[in-house]
Amino acid sequence: MVGAGAAGASAAYHLARRGHRVLLLERERLPRPKACGGGMAASVQRWFDFDLQPVVDQVIERVRFTWCLEDPVIAELPGDSPFWIVQRARLDAFLTERAVAAGAELIEGAAVETIQRDGDRWCVEAGGHRYHSRAVVVADGSASTLAQPLGLGPARPRYAAAVAAEVEAAVLEPSTARFEFGLVRHGFCWAFPRQGGYSIGVGTFVGREAADADAVLAQLLPSLGLPPDAGRRVRSPLRVWDGHHPLHAGGGAVAVGDAASLCDPFLAEGLRPALLSGVQAAEALDRYLVAVAAGDGAAAEAALEGYSGAMRSAWGDSMAWGRRIAQVFYRVPKVGYQIGIKRPTAPQRIAQILSGEMGYGDIAQRVIKRLLFQRG
């Protein structure tokens, strides 16, 4: 297991819980900071048999959309599927602790350099040491250097430029998440309340640089009652979903989380697919390892293919529509806001997507037709 982020730790937990010997290699020491808005649907709880509430900073009950900080639209989230805000340092460490408690072994400060085949096993080199395994999970994040050489995910990943800002401050409306569309050219910014402050991000989905991030934050932060230069800022490119690609390779290698390019190309959601991929990868590798032990090569290969297929149906099919919406919306964002956000049913639909109750495919054709019609 390469990487103890949300996806890697989730996979490690579910594999260890099934009785497999799991080695979790993490390049840093936990807990470690992670640039991430920290928003995720509360529905992820169903994938775990332990309570995630200890690392939930804030429960979001409503979403506030604005255009240039004005023209607000409010969407109440479904009562049975709220949105959670977590701090990634705490979440990742918590999931890793549960994986270790289930039997996984954690080695920190182990930066993986290479992964290659050595006979019928994988050889992972990290910090001058070599580790051998029957299967390997690549979970080294958006800056992954390991997924592409193994043929996992897209050969040429697509990145969205993003800047994350962590601000310590008193929080206005702690149960409201904010999405602002007008300040960012070809993108949007978000402000998520957490304990003791905000996690704020600026994302550009068309083009490669969020060069105006400081200017955007200088306008956004005062609207929250904060100084325009507040916050610790980190550039953090998002590796967004950009088509259906195999997330497995022969011999028991899979990619999960950001390394698998799963980030939502419209609203930049990354935590839910990271956790989902960790769970799905563990289920597939469990079947794979059982088949390998039984000498059933066909069943082993089918198990790996099952992982890519499961992620396509559970996430990729929706993201294909999300990408199409984004391609139109972010090129004409003012029109998109007027007819895509301000329509009476639109805010609730977006809230349902964020809560995991609905996918982009449920709304895409109507939204795209409206946007194209207005452009014409």
N, C-alpha and C positions, 0 to 999 in steps of 0.2 A: 504494500500500500504506500504510494508515493504522495505524501501531502496529508496533513491533518486538518484541513479545512472542513467546511460543513459536509461536502460530498464525500471526501475521503474518510472522515471520522464516521459518517453514517454507514458507509460500506463496511468499514472495519467492525463496527458494532454488530451489524446483522450477520456478518460472516462468523465472527467469534461466537455469537449467540447460537449459531448452528453447529458449533463444535469444531470449527476449522482453526488451525493454527495461523494466526495473523500477526504480521510484523508491520508496524506503522512507522514510516520514516518521515520526520518533519525537519525541515531545514532550519527552523528557528526554535526558540524556547517559548513554551506556552505559559500563560496567555501572551499573545503578541497582537499588536494593533493590525487592523485590517480595514482598508478603505472600502466602506460599504454602507449604503443607506440603512440596511438592517430591517427592511420591511418584508414580511412574509405572511401568507394566509394562515390563519389559525387551523385550517383544515389539515395542515401537515402533521398535526398531532396524531392522526390515525395511522401514520406509518411507524409509530414508536409505541412500545409497551411501557414506557416510563413517562412521567409528567415533564413537559417542557416549560411549564410555568415559572420555575425558578430563574430562568434567564430571559423572561419576557419583561422588558422595561416599561412598555406602554401598550395598552389596548386601544386601537383606533376604531372609533365609532362612525366617523364621517370623513369624507374627502372634500376638500375645497379647491376648485379649479378657478384660475383667473387668466385674463389676457392683459398683459402689461400692468399687473397688480390691480386691475379693475374688472368690471363686468363679471362678478363672481357667480359661480354655479356650485351648489352644495349637493352632495349625494350622501344619503345615509346608508351605511353598510348593513347588509342583512344581519339580523340579530343573532342567528345561529352560526354565522361564519364571519366573525370580525377579522380585522387585520392586526397583526402583531408587529411591534418594533423591538428588535433585539440589538445588542452590541455584539459585533462579530467576535471580538476577543473573548467575551464570556461564552457565547454560544459554541464556538469551536472547541474551547477548553472543556466545556461541559460535556459535549458529545464524545470527545476523546476520553475523558474520565470514565464515561459509561462503557466505551469500547474496552478500555483497560480492565474495568471491573468484570466485563464479560469474558475476559481471557486474552485479549490482544496485548501484544508487547509494543511499547512505545520507545523509540529512540529519537531524542531531540538533538538539534544541531547537526543533522545528517542531510547535507545537500546532495541529492542524487545527481550523478554526472552522466551515467550511461545506463541503458537497459538493452540487453541483447540476449539472443538465444545461446545457450550452452548445452548442447545435446537436447534432451527432452525437457529441460527446465529453462527458466529465465535467470539471468545473472544481472543483478543490480549492483552497481558500484556507487558507493557514497562514502566520502571522507576517508578514502584509503582502504575501505573494507568492501568485501564482496558478500552478497547475500543471494541465495538461490531459492527459487520457489516454483511451484507448479503453475501459478497464475500471478498476474500483476495488474494493479489498478492504478492508472495514471490520474492523479488529482492535484497537479501542480499549478492550477490556476490559469488566469488570463494570459500570463506571460509564459505559458507552457513551452518548454523546449523539447519535451519528450513525446508528445502525442503525434506530431507530424511524421517523425522518422519511423514510427511504428505503423503508419497508415491509419491512424485513428482521427476521425473528424475530418474537416475540410483541409485540403492541401494548402490552401491560401486563406487563412482565417480573415474574417472581416471584423474590423474594430470600430467602435464608436468612441470618439474622444470624450473624456469625462474628467471633471475635477470634483473632488470630495472635500468638504469642509466640516470639521467638528467644532462646534461652538458651545462653550459652557455658559449657561445663562438661565434666568428664570424663563419658563415656558408659557407662552400665551396659548390658550385652548389646547391643553395637553392631549385631548382625545381626537384631534383633527390633524390629518395629513394634508399637506398642501402641494398642488401641482400648478406650476406657472408656465404658460406656453408662449407668451408674447415677447419676453425679454431675450430669448435665445433664438438666434437664427438657425432654422433647420433642427430644432431640438426643444428641450424644456428643462426646467429645474424643479427640484422637489425639496421639501423641508419636512422632515419627519421628527416629531418630538420624542425625546427619550428622557431617562432620568438625568436631571441636571443640565439639560441643554437640547441641542438639535443636531441631527445628522442631515447635512445639506449637500445636494449634488447638482452639478450643471452638466448636461449631456448634449452632445451634438451628433445627430444620426445621419446627416448628409455632409460629407467632407471629413477631413482627418484631424482638424485641430479645433479645440475649444478655446481659441485665442482671446475671446472676450469674456472669459470666466470671471476675472476680477471686476470688470465693469458691470457684469450681470449681478454679482454678489453685492456690489456697492449700491445697487438699487433694491435688491431683494431684502437684505439684512435690515435696513431701517424699517421696512414694513412689518418686521417682527420685533421692533423696538430695540434693535441691536446696532452697534457702530458699523459703518460700512466696511471697515477693514478687519472685522472680528473673525476669529477662527483659525485653526491650523489647517492649511490647504495642501492637498496631495493630488497630483495628476494620476489618474487611475483608468487607463483605457479599458473599455468593456468589450469582451470577445463575444459578439452577438451571433445569434442563430442566423445562418445564411444558406439554408438548403439541407436536404436530407443526405447524410453521409454515414458510412459505417462507423459505429462507435466501438467495434470489436475487431480483433485480429486473431488469426489462427494461433493456437498454442495457449490461449487463455489470457489475452491482454484486452483490457477495456479502458476507455476514458470516461470520466465522470465530471460533473460540474462545469466550471468555466473552461477547463482544459478541453472539454467536449464541445465548446461553442454553443451553449444552451441559453444564453441571456436573451430575454425578450427584446426583439428589435423595435418595439413600439413604446413600451413603458419601462424598459430596462430592468424588469424583474429577474433576479438571478438566484435568490435563495431557494425558492420553491423547486425549480428544476434541479438545483444542486442536490437537495435532499432526496428528491424523487429518483434521480439517477443513481445515487448511492444505494438506495433501497433496491431498485431494479437490478443493478449490477450484482449486488450480493445474492439475490435470488437466482440470477443466471449463473453466477460462478459456483454457487452451491450445486446446481444441477450439473454443471460442467465437471466439477471435481469428482462428483459421484460417478459420472459416466467414465471419466478417465480411469478411476480406480477399478471400474468393472471392465475396462478394455473396450468400451463401446465408443469408437471414434465418431461414428455418425451422430450419436446422441450428444456427444461432447460439442461437436460443431453446431448442432441444432440449438443447443443451450446458449451458445454465444450469439448466434444469429437472432435468437429470441430476445436478447437484450437490446440490440439495435432496433428490432421491430417494435418492442414494447415502448421504447422512448419515442419512436416515430408516431405511434398511435396515441400515446398519452400526452405528448408534448409537441413534437415536430409538426403534426398536421395543423394544430392551432397556430403555431408560429409561422407556418407558410402563409396563412391568411394575415397574421399580424404584420409580417414583412410587407405584404402588398398594401395594407392600410398605411403603414409608415411611409412607404415610397411616395404615396400620393399626399398624405397629410402634411409631412414635413417640408414638402416643396411649396405648398400653399397653406401655411399654418393658420393664417387669419381666416381664410375660408373654412379650413378644417375645424377651427374652434367654433365658428358660427353655426355650421350645420352638423358637425360631428360631436360637439360637447354640449351646445346649448339646446339641442332638440330635447323635448320633454323626457324621452325615455333614455337618452344617451348616458347621463351621469350614472343612473342605476345600472346600466349595462356594464359600464367600466368598473363600477364597484363590484359587480358580480364576477367579472374577470379577475380582478385583484384578489377576491376572496376564494377563487378557485371553483366557483359554482358554474361558470360559463367559459367557453373558449371563443377565440376570435372568429372561428368558422361560423358561429351562431349569428354573427352580426355583419360579417365582412362584405358579402355581396351587396347588401343594401347601402352600407357606408361608402364603399368604393364607387358605386353608381352615382350616389349623390355628389361625392367630391369631384368626379370626372365631369358630371353634368354642369356643376357650378363653374369649373375651370373653363369649360367650353363657352 
